[in-house]
C-alpha cells in the first residue's frame, strides 16, 4: 500500500474512533443521568416511607395507650364482678338461713345485685370484644412498622405479645 493510502486509512480509523468515543460518552452521560434520577426517586420514596413510618409509629403509641387503658378498665370490671359474685353467694347463704322479713329483704337485695351483675357482665363482654379488636389492630400495626423498618434499615422492633406490655 502506498503511504497516502495508509495515511488516509489511519485518518479514517482515527475519525471513526472519535465517533465511537463520542457515542460511548453520550451513553455514559445517559447512564449517569438515569442513575441520578433513580437515586433522587429512591431518596424521595425513602423520605415518604420515613414519614409513613413516623405517622404509624405515633398511631401505634396512641393505640397501645388505648389498649392499656382498656386493659385497666377490664381489670377493674373483673374485680367488681368478683365482688358482686361473692355478695350474691353471701346473700344466697343468708336467704337459706333466714326466714320471714329478713329473707324477703335478702331476696330483694340478691335480685338487685344480680341485675347489676348481669349489666356489668354484659359491659365486660362488650369491652372485651373491643379490647380484642384493638389488640389485633395493634399487632397488625406493629407488623407493618417492622416491615417499614426493614425497608428503612432501622433496628428490629419486637412485637409485644401481651397488650399491656410497653410498645417497642
Secondary structure as UniProt FT lines:
FT   HELIX           3..97
FT   HELIX           101..151
FT   TURN            152..153
FT   TURN            163..164
//
